[in-house]
């Protein structure tokens, strides 16, 4: 009997690869499906490993960032007004319910970007009293509250630099998933890749291409900072691949404003910075050159010619000028109270027949919140920038400096892009922005405050 046992084990060992080959044979016949299955299995394994390292609260924050891909859960209508609930809202509510059920005292750090947000949201709530469409304003206010709660939870969880770095990884990887989804939509379009990009048919169910590009340019500088701060070769290679996919997503989006904003932010944040490795600069320049070659040396150059044609530019600029004029007129008519949060879409519907946004950060706040709301919004955005800048100033070693410069570049890209777009109206971008702000505060102002407390004790 003992002589048969090795034989059986040997037979079983031979059977394992045979069974695996039989299982994978249908996937080999369909390579795309096979790649998707293998990628899903690898992603699941990565999620399990990450959840074990992050802990319950960290895994919840990662799920919250990833839940933006699920989009809308339900729509609420009342008397012609509209609102919506996202799956991200459900994930946030579940996490808060678990935290309340555990009954532990939670101390939220006094972060400047949350402190300046409170009066801004209070003014937005007051403005609902005279808004022509209160439910639309309430829906937008809900998105701000959800993002603020997510930022507060991220502040509580990210109690050290290591966890702040993981928050930034969540933002960058969420951008990676968005970019990959956009490329997948373009590849599956029956008109073909070139026509899909040219006609901007790379939207996801919950966001249009220009808005999605805003998420990508928020994640791109952070991924670049993570590349510069990586200690191991495999980590640098992984973040390099992430940057390449983010760049491809931007090319597919064909968003002139997002690409221009990212290039300007890169020039302002990375090129003049001291202490950042030459490798990071060279890699980004290589990605830019590779994207240029990809566009110019392939049929994608037709997309570039179409998007930069005089008629297309005239149409785009003409539409924006009309919206700018409408926003300014709304401000002139209601200089102190504005027309109510997110109610510019109501005015735009009366003018164009479609709901749209102001396509400019400052004019949008002036039109909807009046002068007081504009001042509060400017202070809040300034507090965000201050946290990112102090993070950059507090960084000592080259790796930490590379990451801090990436955070600073992300804030610059967000502000520059919102001069010609209005991505701040989406809950998905708000969530990622607040996660980034929490990480920046912890790496900058939070570390300074902790050091000061230790020295006093």
C-alpha positions in Angstrom: 0.0 0.0 0.0 2.8 2.4 0.8 4.2 1.9 -2.7 0.9 3.0 -4.2 0.8 6.4 -2.3 3.7 8.0 -4.3 2.2 6.8 -7.5 -1.1 8.4 -6.7 0.5 11.7 -5.6 2.6 11.6 -8.8 -0.6 11.1 -10.9 -2.3 13.9 -9.1 0.6 16.2 -9.8 0.3 15.4 -13.5 -3.4 15.9 -13.3 -3.2 19.5 -12.0 -1.7 21.2 -15.0 -3.9 19.1 -17.3 -7.0 20.3 -15.4 -5.8 23.8 -15.6 -5.2 23.6 -19.3 -8.7 22.2 -19.9 -10.2 25.0 -17.7 -8.3 27.8 -19.5 -8.8 26.4 -23.1 -12.0 28.4 -23.7 -10.3 31.5 -22.4 -7.4 31.0 -24.9 -9.9 30.9 -27.7 -11.1 34.3 -26.7 -8.0 36.2 -25.6 -9.9 39.4 -24.5 -12.1 37.4 -22.2 -9.2 35.4 -20.9 -7.2 38.6 -20.2 -10.3 40.0 -18.4 -10.7 36.8 -16.2 -7.0 36.7 -15.4 -7.0 40.5 -14.6 -10.1 40.1 -12.4 -8.5 37.2 -10.5 -5.3 39.2 -10.0 -7.4 42.3 -8.9 -9.3 40.1 -6.4 -6.1 38.7 -5.0 -4.7 42.3 -4.7 -7.9 43.5 -3.0 -7.7 40.7 -0.4 -4.0 41.4 0.2 -4.6 45.1 0.5 -7.5 44.7 2.8 -5.4 42.6 5.2 -2.7 45.4 5.2 -5.1 48.3 5.5 -7.4 47.0 8.2 -11.2 47.4 8.3 -11.3 51.2 8.2 -8.6 51.4 5.4 -10.4 48.8 3.3 -13.6 50.8 3.7 -11.9 54.0 2.5 -10.5 52.0 -0.5 -14.0 50.7 -1.2 -15.4 54.2 -1.0 -12.9 55.5 -3.5 -13.6 52.5 -5.8 -17.3 52.7 -5.5 -17.5 55.8 -7.7 -17.2 53.3 -10.6 -20.7 52.0 -9.7 -22.3 55.3 -10.5 -25.9 56.1 -9.6 -28.0 53.9 -7.3 -31.3 55.7 -7.6 -32.8 59.0 -8.8 -35.3 61.1 -6.8 -37.8 63.4 -8.5 -40.3 65.7 -7.1 -42.4 68.4 -8.8 -40.0 68.6 -11.8 -36.9 68.8 -9.5 -34.2 66.2 -9.4 -31.7 64.5 -7.1 -29.8 61.3 -7.1 -28.2 58.8 -4.8 -24.9 57.2 -5.6 -23.5 53.8 -4.5 -20.7 55.8 -2.9 -23.3 57.3 -0.5 -24.4 53.7 0.5 -20.8 52.7 1.1 -20.2 55.8 3.2 -23.4 55.3 5.2 -22.4 51.6 5.9 -19.0 52.7 7.2 -20.5 55.4 9.5 -23.1 52.9 10.8 -20.3 50.4 11.7 -18.3 53.2 13.4 -21.4 54.3 15.4 -22.2 50.7 16.4 -18.7 50.2 17.7 -19.3 53.1 20.1 -15.8 54.4 20.2 -15.0 58.0 20.6 -13.6 59.5 17.4 -11.4 62.6 17.5 -11.2 64.4 14.1 -8.1 66.5 13.7 -8.6 70.3 13.2 -7.7 70.4 9.5 -7.8 73.8 7.9 -9.6 72.6 4.7 -12.5 71.2 6.9 -12.6 74.2 9.1 -13.1 76.6 6.1 -15.6 74.2 4.5 -18.1 74.5 7.4 -19.1 78.2 6.8 -19.2 77.5 3.1 -21.7 74.7 3.5 -23.7 76.7 5.9 -24.0 79.5 3.4 -25.0 77.0 0.7 -27.7 75.7 3.0 -29.0 79.2 3.6 -29.1 79.8 -0.2 -31.6 77.0 -0.6 -34.3 79.3 0.9 -34.4 81.4 -2.3 -33.2 78.8 -4.9 -35.7 78.2 -7.7 -34.9 74.4 -7.6 -34.2 73.5 -4.0 -34.0 69.8 -4.6 -31.2 70.2 -7.1 -29.4 72.3 -4.5 -30.0 69.8 -1.8 -28.6 67.0 -4.0 -25.4 69.0 -4.6 -25.1 69.9 -0.9 -25.5 66.2 -0.2 -22.5 65.5 -2.4 -20.4 68.1 -0.5 -21.4 66.6 2.9 -20.6 63.1 1.7 -17.1 64.2 0.5 -16.5 66.1 3.7 -17.4 63.1 5.9 -15.1 61.0 3.7 -12.3 63.5 4.2 -12.9 63.5 8.0 -12.8 59.7 8.1 -9.6 59.8 6.0 -8.0 62.2 8.5 -8.9 60.0 11.4 -7.5 56.9 9.7 -4.3 58.4 8.2 -2.6 59.0 11.5 0.9 58.8 10.1 2.8 59.3 6.8 2.6 55.7 5.8 -1.2 55.8 5.9 -1.3 59.1 4.1 0.7 57.6 1.3 -1.8 54.8 1.1 -4.6 57.3 0.8 -2.8 58.8 -2.2 -2.4 55.3 -3.6 -6.2 54.9 -3.4 -6.6 58.1 -5.4 -4.1 57.1 -8.1 -5.4 53.6 -8.5 -9.0 54.8 -8.8 -7.8 57.1 -11.6 -6.1 54.1 -13.2 -9.4 52.1 -13.1 -11.3 55.1 -14.7 -8.7 55.4 -17.5 -8.8 51.7 -18.2 -12.6 51.8 -18.3 -12.5 54.7 -20.8 -10.0 52.9 -23.0 -12.2 49.8 -22.9 -15.3 51.8 -23.9 -13.4 53.2 -26.9 -12.1 49.8 -28.0 -15.6 48.3 -27.8 -17.3 51.0 -29.7 -18.8 49.6 -33.0 -17.6 52.7 -34.9 -14.0 51.9 -34.1 -11.4 53.5 -31.8 -10.7 56.5 -33.9 -14.3 57.5 -34.5 -15.1 56.9 -30.8 -12.4 59.3 -29.7 -13.2 61.8 -32.4 -16.8 61.9 -31.5 -16.1 61.8 -27.8 -18.0 58.5 -27.3 -15.8 57.3 -24.4 -18.2 58.3 -21.6 -18.9 56.1 -18.7 -22.5 55.7 -17.4 -21.9 58.1 -14.6 -19.6 60.7 -16.3 -18.8 62.4 -19.6 -15.3 62.4 -21.1 -14.3 65.9 -20.0 -15.4 65.3 -16.4 -13.6 61.9 -16.4 -10.4 63.7 -17.7 -10.6 65.9 -14.6 -10.3 62.8 -12.4 -7.3 61.6 -14.4 -5.4 64.8 -14.1 -6.0 64.7 -10.4 -4.5 61.2 -10.2 -1.7 61.7 -12.7 0.6 64.0 -10.6 0.0 61.8 -7.5 1.0 58.7 -9.4 4.1 60.5 -10.6 4.9 61.5 -7.0 4.4 57.9 -5.9 6.8 56.8 -8.7 9.4 59.2 -7.5 9.0 58.1 -3.9 9.1 54.4 -4.6 12.0 52.5 -3.1 12.0 49.3 -5.1 12.3 48.7 -8.8 9.1 46.7 -9.1 7.2 49.5 -7.4 8.7 52.1 -9.8 7.7 49.8 -12.8 4.2 49.5 -11.5 3.7 53.2 -11.0 5.2 53.7 -14.5 2.6 51.4 -16.0 -0.1 53.3 -14.0 1.1 56.6 -15.5 1.2 55.2 -19.0 -2.5 54.0 -18.7 -3.5 57.4 -17.2 -1.8 59.1 -20.1 -3.6 56.8 -22.6 -6.9 57.6 -20.9 -6.2 61.3 -21.3 -5.5 60.8 -25.0 -8.7 58.8 -25.4 -10.7 61.5 -23.6 -9.5 64.1 -26.3 -10.1 66.8 -23.6 -8.0 69.7 -24.7 -8.6 71.6 -21.5 -7.5 68.7 -19.2 -4.4 68.0 -21.2 -3.4 71.7 -21.2 -4.1 72.0 -17.5 -2.0 68.9 -16.7 0.9 70.2 -18.9 0.8 73.6 -17.2 0.7 72.0 -13.7 3.6 69.8 -14.6 5.7 72.7 -15.8 4.8 74.8 -12.7 5.2 72.0 -10.1 7.8 69.5 -11.4 10.2 71.1 -13.7 11.5 73.9 -11.4 11.4 71.8 -8.2 14.6 71.0 -6.5 15.5 67.7 -5.0 13.3 65.6 -7.3 15.1 62.9 -9.2 16.0 63.3 -12.8 14.4 59.9 -13.4 10.9 61.2 -12.6 11.3 64.2 -14.9 12.7 62.0 -17.7 9.9 59.5 -17.3 7.2 62.1 -17.6 8.8 63.7 -20.5 9.1 60.2 -22.0 5.4 59.6 -21.5 4.6 63.0 -23.1 6.8 62.2 -26.1 5.3 58.7 -26.3 1.7 60.1 -26.3 2.7 62.6 -29.0 4.2 59.9 -31.1 1.1 57.7 -30.5 -1.2 60.5 -31.7 1.0 61.8 -34.6 2.2 58.4 -36.0 -1.2 56.6 -35.9 -4.7 57.3 -37.2 -5.3 59.2 -34.0 -3.7 62.3 -35.7 -7.1 62.7 -37.4 -8.7 63.1 -34.0 -6.1 65.9 -33.2 -6.8 67.6 -36.5 -10.6 67.4 -35.9 -10.4 68.6 -32.3 -8.1 71.5 -33.3 -10.0 72.6 -36.4 -11.1 76.2 -36.5 -14.8 75.3 -36.5 -14.5 73.0 -33.5 -12.5 75.6 -31.5 -15.0 78.3 -32.5 -17.9 76.2 -31.4 -16.2 75.3 -28.1 -15.2 78.8 -27.2 -18.6 80.2 -28.4 -20.5 77.9 -26.1 -18.3 78.8 -23.1 -18.5 82.5 -23.7 -22.3 82.2 -23.7 -22.2 80.3 -20.4 -19.8 82.9 -18.9 -22.1 85.7 -20.0 -25.1 83.9 -18.4 -23.2 83.3 -15.2 -22.1 86.9 -15.0 -25.7 88.1 -15.6 -26.9 85.8 -12.8 -24.4 87.3 -10.5 -25.3 90.9 -11.5 -29.0 90.2 -10.8 -28.3 88.4 -7.5 -24.9 89.8 -6.2 -25.4 89.0 -2.5 -27.3 85.7 -2.3 -26.7 84.2 -5.7 -29.3 81.9 -7.4 -28.7 78.9 -5.2 -26.2 76.0 -5.1 -26.2 74.1 -8.4 -29.1 76.2 -9.7 -27.0 77.6 -12.6 -28.2 74.4 -14.4 -31.8 75.7 -14.1 -30.8 79.1 -15.7 -28.8 77.3 -18.4 -31.8 75.1 -19.2 -33.9 78.1 -19.8 -31.3 79.4 -22.2 -30.0 76.3 -24.0 -32.7 73.7 -23.3 -30.1 71.5 -21.5 -28.8 71.4 -17.9 -25.1 72.4 -17.8 -22.5 74.0 -15.6 -20.7 77.4 -15.7 -17.4 75.9 -17.0 -15.5 78.3 -14.7 -14.8 78.0 -11.0 -15.0 81.6 -10.0 -18.0 82.6 -12.2 -19.9 79.5 -10.9 -19.5 80.4 -7.3 -20.4 84.1 -8.0 -23.5 83.1 -9.9 -24.8 80.5 -7.4 -23.6 81.8 -4.0 -23.1 85.6 -4.6 -20.1 87.6 -3.2 -20.2 86.1 0.4 -20.3 82.5 -1.0 -17.5 83.3 -3.5 -15.3 84.7 -0.7 -15.9 81.6 1.4 -15.2 79.3 -1.6 -12.0 81.1 -2.3 -10.9 80.7 1.3 -11.7 77.0 1.2 -9.8 76.4 -2.1 -6.9 78.5 -0.6 -6.9 76.3 2.4 -6.6 73.2 0.2 -3.7 74.8 -1.7 -2.1 75.8 1.6 -2.2 72.2 2.9 -0.6 71.0 -0.4 2.1 73.7 -0.3 2.9 73.1 3.4 3.2 69.4 2.5 5.7 70.4 -0.1 7.6 72.6 2.3 7.7 70.0 5.1 9.1 67.3 2.9 12.8 66.6 3.7 14.3 63.6 1.9 14.1 63.4 -1.9 11.5 60.6 -1.9 9.1 62.5 0.4 9.7 65.7 -1.7 8.8 63.9 -4.9 5.5 62.8 -3.4 4.8 66.2 -2.0 5.4 67.9 -5.3 3.0 65.4 -6.9 0.3 66.5 -4.4 1.0 70.2 -5.2 0.8 69.4 -8.9 -2.5 67.7 -8.4 -4.0 70.8 -6.7 -2.6 73.0 -9.5 -4.1 70.8 -12.2 -7.5 70.8 -10.5 -7.6 74.6 -10.2 -6.3 75.2 -13.8 -8.7 72.7 -15.3 -11.7 74.3 -13.5 -11.0 77.6 -15.3 -12.5 76.1 -18.4 -14.5 73.2 -16.9 -16.6 72.6 -13.8 -15.5 69.2 -12.6 -16.2 70.2 -9.0 -19.9 69.6 -9.5 -19.3 65.8 -9.5 -19.4 63.8 -6.3 -16.7 61.5 -7.6 -14.1 64.3 -8.0 -15.1 65.7 -4.6 -14.4 62.4 -2.9 -11.0 62.0 -4.5 -10.2 65.6 -3.8 -11.0 65.3 -0.1 -9.0 62.1 0.2 -6.0 63.9 -1.4 -6.6 66.9 1.0 -6.5 64.6 4.0 -3.3 63.0 2.9 -1.7 66.4 2.2 -2.7 67.8 5.6 -1.3 64.8 7.4 2.0 65.0 5.5 2.3 68.8 5.9 0.3 70.6 8.6 -0.5 67.5 10.6 3.1 66.3 10.9 4.1 69.9 12.0 1.4 70.0 14.6 2.3 66.5 15.9 6.0 67.6 16.1 5.0 70.7 18.0 3.0 68.8 20.5 5.8 66.3 21.1 8.3 69.1 21.6 6.0 70.8 24.1 5.5 67.7 26.1 
